[in-house]
Amino acid sequence: MLKKFSLLLLTITTIYSCNKDLGIHLYPTSNTPKIDFVKTLGGSINESGRSVINTFDGGYVIAGFTQSIDGDIETTRNMVQYDFWVLKFDTNDNLLWQHTYGGSKDDKAFKIIQTKDNGFAIIGYGKSNDGDVNTNEGFDDVWVLKLDHKGAIVWEKTTGFSGTDQGFSIIQTSDGGYFIGSILDVTASEGLGNSKLTAKHAGGDYWCMKLDTNGNIEWRKYFGGTNTDTCYDIAEATDGYILIGSSDSNDVDISNNKGSYDFWVVKIDVTGKILWEKSFGGIEIDEARAIVKDNNENFIIIGDTRSADNDISQNKGGADLWAIKITPQGELLWEKTYGGSSFDVGRSIKKTVDGGFLISGSSRSTDNGFTNKGQNDALIMKINTNGNLQWQKTVGGTEIDFCYDAIELTNGNIIAVGESSSNNQDITTNKGFSDLLVIKLK
Protein backbone atom coordinates (compact mmCIF):
# COMPACT_ATOMS: atom_id res chain seq x y z
CA MET A 1 0.00 0.00 0.00
CA LEU A 2 2.81 2.41 0.92
CA LYS A 3 4.59 1.63 -2.37
CA LYS A 4 1.40 2.40 -4.36
CA PHE A 5 0.90 5.69 -2.51
CA SER A 6 4.51 6.72 -3.20
CA LEU A 7 4.08 5.92 -6.90
CA LEU A 8 0.85 7.98 -7.03
CA LEU A 9 2.54 10.94 -5.32
CA LEU A 10 5.45 10.79 -7.77
CA THR A 11 3.02 10.74 -10.73
CA ILE A 12 1.07 13.78 -9.44
CA THR A 13 4.28 15.71 -8.80
CA THR A 14 5.53 14.95 -12.33
CA ILE A 15 2.25 16.13 -13.91
CA TYR A 16 2.27 19.42 -12.01
CA SER A 17 5.95 20.13 -12.68
CA CYS A 18 5.55 19.65 -16.45
CA ASN A 19 2.50 21.83 -16.99
CA LYS A 20 1.67 25.53 -16.73
CA ASP A 21 2.95 27.27 -13.60
CA LEU A 22 0.18 26.84 -11.04
CA GLY A 23 2.20 28.01 -8.06
CA ILE A 24 3.17 24.45 -7.15
CA HIS A 25 6.91 23.88 -7.00
CA LEU A 26 9.13 20.94 -6.18
CA TYR A 27 12.39 21.81 -4.42
CA PRO A 28 14.69 18.78 -4.79
CA THR A 29 17.12 19.58 -1.98
CA SER A 30 19.28 16.59 -2.87
CA ASN A 31 20.11 18.31 -6.18
CA THR A 32 20.54 21.80 -4.78
CA PRO A 33 24.25 22.71 -4.71
CA LYS A 34 25.91 23.55 -1.42
CA ILE A 35 27.86 26.67 -0.55
CA ASP A 36 31.60 26.03 -0.95
CA PHE A 37 32.61 29.56 0.01
CA VAL A 38 31.34 33.12 0.27
CA LYS A 39 33.95 35.86 -0.09
CA THR A 40 33.89 39.63 -0.01
CA LEU A 41 36.54 41.70 -1.78
CA GLY A 42 36.97 45.43 -1.45
CA GLY A 43 38.27 48.40 0.42
CA SER A 44 36.87 50.99 2.78
CA ILE A 45 34.27 52.45 0.39
CA ASN A 46 32.15 50.75 -2.35
CA GLU A 47 32.74 47.85 -4.71
CA SER A 48 30.41 45.77 -6.90
CA GLY A 49 30.71 42.65 -9.05
CA ARG A 50 28.53 42.87 -12.15
CA SER A 51 29.74 40.17 -14.55
CA VAL A 52 31.49 36.80 -14.37
CA ILE A 53 32.61 34.48 -17.18
CA ASN A 54 34.29 31.09 -17.32
CA THR A 55 37.58 31.24 -19.23
CA PHE A 56 39.23 28.88 -21.69
CA ASP A 57 41.71 27.71 -19.02
CA GLY A 58 38.95 26.51 -16.66
CA GLY A 59 39.14 29.55 -14.40
CA TYR A 60 36.99 32.65 -14.35
CA VAL A 61 37.08 36.43 -14.59
CA ILE A 62 35.00 38.94 -12.63
CA ALA A 63 34.32 42.50 -13.74
CA GLY A 64 32.71 45.35 -11.85
CA PHE A 65 33.84 48.55 -10.28
CA THR A 66 35.69 49.87 -7.26
CA GLN A 67 35.70 53.19 -5.45
CA SER A 68 38.36 52.32 -2.89
CA ILE A 69 42.13 52.77 -3.01
CA ASP A 70 42.92 50.43 -0.11
CA GLY A 71 42.11 46.92 1.10
CA ASP A 72 42.04 44.31 -1.68
CA ILE A 73 42.36 46.83 -4.51
CA GLU A 74 45.72 47.05 -6.21
CA THR A 75 45.95 50.48 -7.83
CA THR A 76 48.39 53.29 -8.39
CA ARG A 77 45.77 56.03 -8.16
CA ASN A 78 45.45 58.18 -5.07
CA MET A 79 42.06 59.75 -5.80
CA VAL A 80 38.76 58.26 -4.69
CA GLN A 81 36.45 57.64 -7.64
CA TYR A 82 34.94 54.65 -9.43
CA ASP A 83 37.12 52.61 -11.80
CA PHE A 84 36.53 49.45 -13.83
CA TRP A 85 37.81 46.52 -11.71
CA VAL A 86 38.74 43.17 -13.30
CA LEU A 87 39.97 40.08 -11.42
CA LYS A 88 41.24 36.80 -12.94
CA PHE A 89 41.08 33.53 -10.97
CA ASP A 90 42.41 30.05 -11.77
CA THR A 91 40.58 26.73 -11.42
CA ASN A 92 41.47 26.59 -7.71
CA ASP A 93 40.02 30.06 -7.04
CA ASN A 94 43.44 31.66 -6.66
CA LEU A 95 43.67 35.28 -7.79
CA LEU A 96 46.13 35.43 -10.72
CA TRP A 97 45.87 39.15 -11.47
CA GLN A 98 43.70 42.19 -11.04
CA HIS A 99 43.59 45.58 -12.77
CA THR A 100 41.70 48.83 -12.45
CA TYR A 101 40.96 50.99 -15.49
CA GLY A 102 39.69 54.54 -15.72
CA GLY A 103 40.52 58.20 -15.29
CA SER A 104 40.04 60.89 -12.67
CA LYS A 105 36.21 60.67 -12.73
CA ASP A 106 33.72 57.84 -12.24
CA ASP A 107 33.93 54.87 -14.65
CA LYS A 108 31.86 51.69 -14.12
CA ALA A 109 32.05 48.30 -15.88
CA PHE A 110 28.94 46.16 -16.38
CA LYS A 111 29.81 43.28 -18.74
CA ILE A 112 32.91 41.28 -19.67
CA ILE A 113 33.32 38.62 -22.37
CA GLN A 114 36.22 36.43 -23.41
CA THR A 115 37.21 37.05 -27.02
CA LYS A 116 38.26 34.57 -29.69
CA ASP A 117 41.94 35.59 -29.32
CA ASN A 118 41.91 34.57 -25.62
CA GLY A 119 41.63 38.19 -24.49
CA PHE A 120 38.67 40.08 -23.07
CA ALA A 121 36.27 42.89 -23.95
CA ILE A 122 34.50 45.03 -21.35
CA ILE A 123 31.67 47.53 -21.63
CA GLY A 124 30.49 50.16 -19.22
CA TYR A 125 30.37 53.91 -19.07
CA GLY A 126 32.25 56.79 -17.55
CA LYS A 127 32.85 60.48 -17.18
CA SER A 128 36.65 60.53 -17.51
CA ASN A 129 38.72 61.98 -20.36
CA ASP A 130 42.14 61.18 -18.95
CA GLY A 131 44.10 58.20 -17.64
CA ASP A 132 43.02 55.18 -19.66
CA VAL A 133 40.20 57.16 -21.33
CA ASN A 134 41.11 59.26 -24.36
CA THR A 135 37.95 61.31 -24.82
CA ASN A 136 34.61 62.20 -23.28
CA GLU A 137 31.85 63.95 -25.19
CA GLY A 138 29.52 64.85 -22.33
CA PHE A 139 28.29 63.53 -19.02
CA ASP A 140 28.43 59.70 -19.29
CA ASP A 141 29.89 58.08 -22.41
CA VAL A 142 29.79 54.42 -23.44
CA TRP A 143 33.27 53.00 -22.86
CA VAL A 144 34.62 49.77 -24.38
CA LEU A 145 37.96 48.18 -23.48
CA LYS A 146 39.72 45.39 -25.38
CA LEU A 147 42.26 43.55 -23.22
CA ASP A 148 44.82 40.82 -23.85
CA HIS A 149 44.86 37.59 -21.81
CA LYS A 150 46.75 39.27 -18.95
CA GLY A 151 44.55 42.34 -18.77
CA ALA A 152 46.71 44.81 -20.71
CA ILE A 153 44.75 47.32 -22.80
CA VAL A 154 44.84 46.54 -26.55
CA TRP A 155 42.44 49.34 -27.52
CA GLU A 156 39.69 51.44 -25.98
CA LYS A 157 36.72 53.26 -27.46
CA THR A 158 34.42 55.94 -26.07
CA THR A 159 31.28 57.07 -27.82
CA GLY A 160 28.52 59.43 -26.76
CA PHE A 161 27.20 62.95 -26.83
CA SER A 162 26.48 65.68 -24.29
CA GLY A 163 24.04 63.67 -22.14
CA THR A 164 23.93 60.40 -20.22
CA ASP A 165 24.94 57.59 -22.61
CA GLN A 166 25.57 54.27 -20.87
CA GLY A 167 26.77 50.85 -22.06
CA PHE A 168 25.48 47.62 -20.50
CA SER A 169 26.13 44.71 -22.85
CA ILE A 170 28.64 43.51 -25.45
CA ILE A 171 28.99 40.36 -27.55
CA GLN A 172 31.58 39.26 -30.07
CA THR A 173 29.83 38.65 -33.37
CA SER A 174 30.31 35.80 -35.81
CA ASP A 175 32.44 38.05 -38.07
CA GLY A 176 34.91 38.72 -35.24
CA GLY A 177 33.64 42.23 -34.53
CA TYR A 178 31.49 43.41 -31.63
CA PHE A 179 27.87 44.39 -31.06
CA ILE A 180 26.95 46.73 -28.22
CA GLY A 181 23.72 47.37 -26.32
CA SER A 182 23.45 50.71 -24.55
CA ILE A 183 21.20 53.69 -23.93
CA LEU A 184 21.37 57.09 -25.59
CA ASP A 185 20.16 60.39 -24.20
CA VAL A 186 18.42 61.28 -27.46
CA THR A 187 17.30 64.72 -26.30
CA ALA A 188 20.83 65.75 -25.39
CA SER A 189 22.25 64.31 -28.62
CA GLU A 190 19.73 66.35 -30.68
CA GLY A 191 19.05 63.45 -33.01
CA LEU A 192 22.63 62.28 -33.44
CA GLY A 193 23.58 58.67 -32.70
CA ASN A 194 22.24 57.01 -35.83
CA SER A 195 24.20 56.28 -38.99
CA LYS A 196 22.84 59.60 -40.23
CA LEU A 197 21.01 62.48 -38.59
CA THR A 198 17.37 61.62 -37.94
CA ALA A 199 14.51 63.18 -36.04
CA LYS A 200 15.04 62.82 -32.32
CA HIS A 201 12.57 60.94 -30.18
CA ALA A 202 12.92 62.07 -26.55
CA GLY A 203 14.52 60.94 -23.31
CA GLY A 204 16.52 57.70 -23.45
CA ASP A 205 16.45 55.17 -26.30
CA TYR A 206 17.91 51.75 -26.98
CA TRP A 207 21.27 52.48 -28.63
CA CYS A 208 23.15 49.75 -30.45
CA MET A 209 26.33 49.85 -32.46
CA LYS A 210 28.45 47.52 -34.52
CA LEU A 211 32.24 47.67 -34.13
CA ASP A 212 34.90 45.94 -36.21
CA THR A 213 37.66 43.81 -34.67
CA ASN A 214 39.72 46.94 -33.85
CA GLY A 215 36.90 48.85 -32.19
CA ASN A 216 36.06 51.11 -35.12
CA ILE A 217 32.38 52.01 -35.42
CA GLU A 218 30.70 50.48 -38.48
CA TRP A 219 27.22 51.82 -37.68
CA ARG A 220 25.05 53.10 -34.82
CA LYS A 221 21.26 53.06 -34.47
CA TYR A 222 18.79 54.04 -31.77
CA PHE A 223 15.22 52.83 -31.22
CA GLY A 224 12.43 53.92 -28.91
CA GLY A 225 9.61 56.36 -28.32
CA THR A 226 8.98 59.62 -26.51
CA ASN A 227 9.28 58.17 -23.00
CA THR A 228 12.01 56.06 -21.39
CA ASP A 229 13.47 53.05 -23.21
CA THR A 230 16.43 51.27 -21.58
CA CYS A 231 18.41 48.48 -23.27
CA TYR A 232 20.01 46.08 -20.79
CA ASP A 233 21.10 43.09 -22.89
CA ILE A 234 21.58 41.78 -26.43
CA ALA A 235 21.97 38.50 -28.31
CA GLU A 236 23.00 37.44 -31.79
CA ALA A 237 20.44 35.62 -33.95
CA THR A 238 21.10 33.77 -37.19
CA ASP A 239 19.82 36.74 -39.18
CA GLY A 240 20.64 39.72 -36.99
CA TYR A 241 20.52 40.83 -33.36
CA ILE A 242 17.97 41.01 -30.54
CA LEU A 243 17.86 43.83 -28.00
CA ILE A 244 15.89 43.63 -24.75
CA GLY A 245 15.10 45.95 -21.87
CA SER A 246 12.22 48.08 -20.66
CA SER A 247 9.99 50.71 -22.23
CA ASP A 248 7.02 52.83 -21.17
CA SER A 249 6.64 54.42 -24.60
CA ASN A 250 3.76 53.70 -26.96
CA ASP A 251 4.76 55.60 -30.09
CA VAL A 252 7.48 55.96 -32.75
CA ASP A 253 9.09 52.47 -32.75
CA ILE A 254 6.84 50.95 -30.04
CA SER A 255 3.45 49.77 -31.30
CA ASN A 256 1.77 47.84 -28.49
CA ASN A 257 2.64 48.89 -24.95
CA LYS A 258 0.70 46.82 -22.40
CA GLY A 259 0.88 49.42 -19.59
CA SER A 260 3.62 51.24 -17.69
CA TYR A 261 7.02 49.57 -18.39
CA ASP A 262 7.07 46.39 -20.51
CA PHE A 263 9.64 43.88 -21.59
CA TRP A 264 10.44 45.47 -24.96
CA VAL A 265 12.12 43.19 -27.49
CA VAL A 266 13.54 44.49 -30.78
CA LYS A 267 14.98 42.36 -33.56
CA ILE A 268 17.16 44.03 -36.20
CA ASP A 269 19.07 42.75 -39.20
CA VAL A 270 22.86 42.97 -39.57
CA THR A 271 22.57 46.55 -40.87
CA GLY A 272 20.43 47.80 -37.98
CA LYS A 273 17.05 47.74 -39.73
CA ILE A 274 14.12 46.74 -37.50
CA LEU A 275 12.68 43.33 -38.45
CA TRP A 276 10.10 43.31 -35.67
CA GLU A 277 9.44 44.68 -32.19
CA LYS A 278 7.17 43.36 -29.45
CA SER A 279 6.11 44.28 -25.94
CA PHE A 280 5.44 41.67 -23.25
CA GLY A 281 3.93 42.43 -19.86
CA GLY A 282 0.91 43.67 -17.95
CA ILE A 283 -0.40 46.99 -16.69
CA GLU A 284 2.25 47.37 -13.97
CA ILE A 285 6.05 47.65 -14.19
CA ASP A 286 7.79 44.82 -16.10
CA GLU A 287 11.51 45.13 -16.90
CA ALA A 288 13.64 42.71 -18.93
CA ARG A 289 17.28 42.42 -17.85
CA ALA A 290 18.94 39.50 -19.65
CA ILE A 291 18.58 37.23 -22.69
CA VAL A 292 20.13 33.91 -23.72
CA LYS A 293 19.72 31.64 -26.74
CA ASP A 294 18.73 28.01 -26.15
CA ASN A 295 19.85 25.00 -28.18
CA ASN A 296 16.94 25.37 -30.63
CA GLU A 297 17.55 29.02 -31.66
CA ASN A 298 14.80 30.24 -29.33
CA PHE A 299 15.46 32.87 -26.65
CA ILE A 300 14.77 33.03 -22.92
CA ILE A 301 14.42 36.52 -21.44
CA ILE A 302 14.34 37.20 -17.70
CA GLY A 303 13.67 40.21 -15.51
CA ASP A 304 10.92 41.06 -13.06
CA THR A 305 7.23 41.88 -13.05
CA ARG A 306 4.75 43.59 -10.77
CA SER A 307 1.82 42.70 -13.05
CA ALA A 308 -0.77 39.94 -12.79
CA ASP A 309 -2.61 40.32 -16.09
CA ASN A 310 -2.16 40.29 -19.88
CA ASP A 311 0.96 38.17 -20.55
CA ILE A 312 1.56 37.36 -16.85
CA SER A 313 -0.50 34.41 -15.68
CA GLN A 314 0.33 34.70 -12.00
CA ASN A 315 1.98 37.07 -9.54
CA LYS A 316 3.01 35.72 -6.17
CA GLY A 317 3.98 38.96 -4.40
CA GLY A 318 5.19 42.53 -4.73
CA ALA A 319 7.50 41.68 -7.62
CA ASP A 320 8.27 38.30 -9.14
CA LEU A 321 11.17 37.11 -11.21
CA TRP A 322 9.63 36.66 -14.66
CA ALA A 323 10.92 34.54 -17.54
CA ILE A 324 9.56 34.27 -21.07
CA LYS A 325 10.61 32.09 -23.98
CA ILE A 326 10.16 33.36 -27.53
CA THR A 327 10.86 32.11 -31.03
CA PRO A 328 13.22 33.97 -33.41
CA GLN A 329 10.03 35.60 -34.78
CA GLY A 330 8.99 36.87 -31.34
CA GLU A 331 6.19 34.38 -30.70
CA LEU A 332 5.64 33.67 -27.00
CA LEU A 333 6.21 29.97 -26.22
CA TRP A 334 5.84 30.11 -22.44
CA GLU A 335 6.09 32.43 -19.46
CA LYS A 336 6.80 31.69 -15.81
CA THR A 337 6.93 33.67 -12.58
CA TYR A 338 9.13 32.72 -9.64
CA GLY A 339 9.01 34.27 -6.20
CA GLY A 340 7.32 34.61 -2.86
CA SER A 341 5.09 37.25 -1.32
CA SER A 342 7.75 39.99 -1.28
CA PHE A 343 10.13 41.33 -3.96
CA ASP A 344 12.11 38.90 -6.11
CA VAL A 345 13.98 39.99 -9.25
CA GLY A 346 16.19 38.52 -11.98
CA ARG A 347 19.37 40.07 -13.35
CA SER A 348 21.18 37.45 -15.47
CA ILE A 349 20.65 34.13 -17.25
CA LYS A 350 23.35 31.77 -18.52
CA LYS A 351 23.23 28.37 -20.21
CA THR A 352 24.49 25.24 -18.41
CA VAL A 353 26.10 22.13 -19.88
CA ASP A 354 22.96 20.00 -19.46
CA GLY A 355 20.82 22.46 -21.45
CA GLY A 356 19.41 24.21 -18.40
CA PHE A 357 19.84 27.81 -17.31
CA LEU A 358 21.29 29.59 -14.30
CA ILE A 359 19.48 32.73 -13.17
CA SER A 360 20.80 35.26 -10.68
CA GLY A 361 19.04 38.08 -8.87
CA SER A 362 17.86 38.97 -5.39
CA SER A 363 15.01 38.07 -3.07
CA ARG A 364 13.22 39.50 -0.05
CA SER A 365 10.70 36.65 0.32
CA THR A 366 10.44 34.13 3.15
CA ASP A 367 7.86 31.78 1.67
CA ASN A 368 7.20 29.58 -1.39
CA GLY A 369 10.56 27.87 -0.93
CA PHE A 370 12.55 31.08 -0.29
CA THR A 371 14.55 31.83 2.84
CA ASN A 372 15.75 35.29 3.79
CA LYS A 373 18.45 36.34 6.23
CA GLY A 374 17.62 40.04 6.37
CA GLN A 375 16.82 42.50 3.59
CA ASN A 376 17.71 41.59 0.00
CA ASP A 377 19.54 38.27 -0.28
CA ALA A 378 21.54 37.12 -3.31
CA LEU A 379 19.45 34.66 -5.33
CA ILE A 380 20.76 31.87 -7.56
CA MET A 381 18.39 29.42 -9.22
CA LYS A 382 18.28 26.91 -12.05
CA ILE A 383 15.50 26.15 -14.53
CA ASN A 384 15.25 23.67 -17.37
CA THR A 385 14.50 24.55 -20.98
CA ASN A 386 10.75 24.48 -20.26
CA GLY A 387 11.10 26.94 -17.40
CA ASN A 388 10.52 24.39 -14.65
CA LEU A 389 12.36 25.26 -11.47
CA GLN A 390 15.07 22.72 -10.58
CA TRP A 391 16.49 24.45 -7.50
CA GLN A 392 16.93 27.84 -5.88
CA LYS A 393 19.27 29.19 -3.23
CA THR A 394 19.56 32.46 -1.34
CA VAL A 395 22.77 33.73 0.27
CA GLY A 396 23.05 36.75 2.51
CA GLY A 397 23.19 38.48 5.86
CA THR A 398 21.00 40.99 7.61
CA GLU A 399 21.89 43.89 5.31
CA ILE A 400 21.46 44.35 1.54
CA ASP A 401 23.03 41.66 -0.66
CA PHE A 402 22.59 41.43 -4.44
CA CYS A 403 23.59 38.89 -7.08
CA TYR A 404 24.09 40.26 -10.60
CA ASP A 405 25.56 37.30 -12.49
CA ALA A 406 26.26 33.56 -12.19
CA ILE A 407 27.99 31.01 -14.41
CA GLU A 408 28.76 27.30 -14.47
CA LEU A 409 32.47 26.47 -14.67
CA THR A 410 33.88 23.66 -16.79
CA ASN A 411 34.12 21.46 -13.66
CA GLY A 412 30.41 21.94 -12.90
CA ASN A 413 30.86 24.33 -10.01
CA ILE A 414 29.00 27.65 -9.97
CA ILE A 415 30.43 31.12 -9.38
CA ALA A 416 28.05 33.98 -8.65
CA VAL A 417 28.97 37.63 -8.13
CA GLY A 418 27.29 40.73 -6.79
CA GLU A 419 27.65 43.12 -3.90
CA SER A 420 27.11 42.93 -0.15
CA SER A 421 26.76 45.22 2.84
CA SER A 422 26.41 42.39 5.39
CA ASN A 423 28.93 41.00 7.89
CA ASN A 424 26.94 38.14 9.43
CA GLN A 425 24.98 34.96 8.59
CA ASP A 426 26.38 33.65 5.27
CA ILE A 427 28.67 36.67 4.84
CA THR A 428 31.27 36.89 7.57
CA THR A 429 33.26 39.96 6.54
CA ASN A 430 32.46 43.45 5.33
CA LYS A 431 35.39 45.68 4.43
CA GLY A 432 33.59 48.94 3.60
CA PHE A 433 30.16 50.21 2.73
CA SER A 434 29.54 47.59 0.04
CA ASP A 435 31.92 44.85 -1.08
CA LEU A 436 32.24 42.79 -4.22
CA LEU A 437 30.53 39.50 -3.37
CA VAL A 438 31.76 36.12 -4.68
CA ILE A 439 29.76 32.93 -4.05
CA LYS A 440 30.87 29.44 -5.03
CA LEU A 441 28.40 26.56 -5.13
CA LYS A 442 29.29 22.92 -5.79
N, C-alpha and C positions, 0 to 999 in steps of 0.2 A: 504493500500500500504506500509506504514512504517513497519507494522508488518511482511509482507511478505519479505521485504528487510532485516530486522533483522534476520529472520529465515534463509534466504539464506546466510548471512554473517556468522552466527553461523555454518552452515553446511560446508562452505568452510574452516573455521578455524579448525574445527574438522578433516577434511580430511588431511590438511597439517600437523597438529600436530601429526597425527598417522602414517605418512609415513616416508620415508627416509629423513634425514636431508637435506633440500634444502636451508638452510640459513634463513628460515622464522620462527620466534619465537613468541609465545604469552607470555606476561609477566602479569600474573593476579595479579595486585597490591593488590587486596582485600585479597589475600591469602598469600602475602608476610609478614613474621613476622616483627615486629617492634623492634627497639633497646630498650631494657630495661635498660642496663647500659653498659658502656665501662670503664674498669679499667686497670691501669698499676701498676705493682708491681715490685719493684727492689731497687737497691741502686745506688751508684754513678758511677758504671762501666757498665757491660753488663749482661743482663739476657735474657732468652728465654724460652717460653713454647712450648714443642714439642708434648705432648700427653695428652689427657684428657679422662677419663672414667666415666660413671655413676656407682654408687656403690649400693650395696644391700639395704642400708638404705635410698635411694632416693637422696642422695647428689652426690658429684663428687670429683675426685682427679685429680690434675694436676701434671705432671712431666716435668722437663726440666733441665736447669742448671743455675747457678749463679756464677758470678765472684766477686761480691761485698761482703763486710763484714760490711755494714752499711745499713741504710734505713729500708726496710721491711724484710731484711734477719736476721733470728735468728740463730746465729752460735757462736761457741766458738773459732773458728780459728782466727788467727790474721795475716795470710798471704793471699795475693791476688792471687787466682788461681781459676779455674773452679771446681765446685763441682756439683754432682747430687743435684737437689732441688725438693722436693715433698711437696705438699700442699693439705690438706683435708678440704673440705667445706661441710656444712650441706645443707638441702633442702632450707634454707632461705639465702644461700650464705654467711653464717658466717664462718670464718676461724676457724676450730677446732684445727688443729695442723699443723706444718710444720717441716721438717727436712732437713738438708744437709748431704750428704754422700761423702766421698772421702779421699784423702791423701794430700800430700804436692805438688802434681803436678796436671795437668789438667785432670778432669774426667767429662764426659758429658753423660747425660741420654737422650734416644730418644723414649722409649716406656714403658708404664706401663700397666699392666693388673690386674684385681682382680682375685684372686685364689679361688678355691672351698672351702677353709677353712676360707674364709672371710679376708684373708690377701692380699698381693700384690707381684707381681714380676716385676722387672725393668731390662731393658737391655740398655747398652750403651758401652762406651769404655773409657779407661783412661791410663795414664802414671804412676800412683802412685804405690808404693809398701810399703806403710805405712798407718797409720791411719786406716780406715775401709778396706783397700785393703791389702791382705796378700802377694801377689806375683805379679811380673810383669816380663814377659819374653823378652821384647824388647821395642819397641817404643810405639805404642798403642796396648793394649790387650782388647779383648772382656771382659766386666765385667757384671755379673748378680747378682742382689740382691734379696733375698726373705725376705719380711717383714711380720710382724704380722699386725693386724687390726689397731694398733696405730702407726705403722711406725718403730717399733724396728726391728733390723736385726735378722733374724732367721738363715740364712746362706748366704754366698757370694761365687762366683766362678769366677776366672779369667782364661782365656785360650788364648793362642797366641804364637807367636814365635818372631823372632828378628825384624820383620818389622812392618808395619802398618796394624793391624787386628782390625776391627771395627764392633760392633754389632748394628743392627738397629731394629730388630723385634723379638718378643717372643710371643708364644701362649702356653696355657696349653692344653695338649693333652687329648684324651679320656681316657687314662690309668692313668691319674693323674700326669704324668711327664710333661716335657717341650720340645718344639721344637724351635730352634733358627735360625734366618736368619742373616747372617753377611757377611763380605768380608775378604778374606785372602790374604796377600801379599805372593803369592806362590813362587816368586823368593827368597825372604828373608828366607822363611821356608825351602827351598831346598827340596821340595817334601813332607815334613811332613804336617800333617793336615787331612789326611785320616785315616781310620781305620788301614791301614797298609801303609808302605812307597810305593809310586808310583812315576812314572815319573812326574816331575814338568811341568806345562804349562809355564806361564810367567805372570808377572804383577799381577793384582788382579783377584780373582775368587770368584764366589758365594761360601760361606762356611756355611754349615748347620750342626747342631749337635743335638742329642737327649740326654736329661738329664732325670734322674729318679726324683722321688719326693723330694729327698734330694740334688739335684744339681750335682750328680755324672754323669760323661760322659758315656753314653752307646755306642755311636759311633759318628764319625765325617766324613764328606765327602765334597770334593770341586768339583766344576764343572765350566768349562769355556774353553777359548781358549788362544791364544798367545797375545791377546790384553787386553783391560780393560773390566771386567765383574763385575758389582756392584749389589748386592742383597739388595733391600730396604724393601721387605715385604714378608710375607708367609701366607699360609692358610692350614687348615687341610681338606683333602678330605676323602671320605668314605674308600678309599683304599690306602691312603698315604698322601703326602704333595705336595703343589705347592709353588714354589719359583718364584718371579718376580723381575725385575729390568731392567738394561740396559746393552747392549753388543755391541761392535764394532768388535768382533772377527768373523771369518768365518772358523774355523778349530777346531780340537779336538772334543769337545762336541757340537759345534754349526754347524749346517748343512746348513742353508739357510738364511744368513744375507741379508737384503734388501738394505743396504747402510748406512754407518756411524753407529750411535747408533740406535738400535731397542729395542722395548719392547721384552725382552727375557723371555720366560715362560718355566719352567722346572717342570715336574711332576715326583716324585720319589715314590717308595713303602716305607713301614714302616721300611725297612732295609737300605734305602739310594740308592737303585738301580734305575737308570733312566728308567722310563716307556715311556716317550716321551719328546721332547723339540721342541719348535716352536718360530720363530721370527715373529713379527708383526711390520709393519712400512713402511716407504718410503725411499727415498734416502738421506734425511736430518736427523737431530738429533731427535730421538724419545726415551723418557725415561719413563719407568713405575715406579710408586712410591707407589701404594697401591692396595690391592686386598680385596674383600669381597665376601662371598658366598651368593647367593640369596635363596629364599624359595624352589627352584626346583633343588638344587645341582649344578646349573651353577655358574659361577664366573664373576664378573665385575672388570675390572682392569682400573685404571686411572693413568694419568701422563700428559705429554705434548708432542706436536709434532711441528716440523717446516716443515714437509713434506706436499706435496699436490699430491701424486701419490701412486701407489701400493695399500696398504690397506687403505689409507686415502682418502676419497672421496672429502673432501673439506678443505681448509685452509683459515681462515678469516683474518689472519694478520701475524705478525712476529712469534709468537708461539701461539698455541691454546691448551686449555685443551682438552685432548683426552681420550675418554672412549671406551673400547671394552667389549663385553660380549662373553664368550666362554663356551663350554660344558666341562664336566669332561674329555673328550677326546681331548680337544684343538681345536675344530671346532669353527670358528668364526660365531657367531649368528648375531651380529650387531656392528657397530662402529659409534661414533658420535663425532663431534668437537664442542666446545663451546668457544666463545671469540669474540673479536673485532679486530680492525686493528693493535693493538699493541701486547704486550706480556702478555699472560694469561696462568697460569699453575695450575696443580692440585697436591695436596700433601697427601690427605687422603680421604677415603670413608667409611662411616658407615651406617648400616641398620637402618631404622626407623620403628616405630610400624605398620604403614600402608602399609609396604612392599616397600616403597621407599628408597632413599639413599641420605644422606647428603655428600656433597663434599666440601672440603676446599682447599684453595690455595691463589693465589694473582693475581692481575690484574693491567695492566697499560692502559687499553683501555678506550675510552670515547664515544664509539658508540656501535651499536647493542645491546642496552639495558644496557650497562655498564656505570657507572659514576665513575669519578676518582677525588680525592681531591688533588693529588700531584704527587708522584712517584708511587711506588707499594702500592696498597691498599689491605687490607685483603679481601678475597673473600670467601663467603659462598653461596652455591647453593643447590638446591634439584632437583633430577630427579626421574622419576618413573622407574619401572622395565624394560620398553622398551627404556629407555634413553631419554625420552621426558622431556624437561626442565619445571619444575613447577614454580620455582622462583629463583632469584639470588639477592644477596645483597653485596655491597662493603662497607667497613668501613675503615676510615683512616684520615690522615692529610696530610700535605704538604711534609713530609719526607717519609722514607721507612717503610712500615708496611706489615708484612707477617702474614698469617694464616697457621698453620701447622696441625691442627686437630679440629674436631667439632663432638659433639655427641648430641643426643636427650635424655633428662632426662625422668624419669618416669612420670612427670607431663606434658610432652609435650614441655617444654621449651628447648632451644638450648644453649649450652655453646661451644664457640669456643676459641681456644688459639693460641698464636703466639708470635710475638715480634714487638716492635714499637720504632721508633726514633722520632715520632711526638709529638707536644704539642699544637695542634690547630685542628680546624674542629671537627671531631668526638672524638678526643683524646685530652683531656684537660691538661693532666699532663705528663711530662717526668722527670724521676728522675735521669737519667744518660745518657750514650751513647745509649743503647737500653734497653728497659724494657720488662718484661713478660707482654703480652697483654691478657686480658680476656674480651670476648664479650658475653653478654647474649641477646638472642632474644626470644620474646614471642608473 
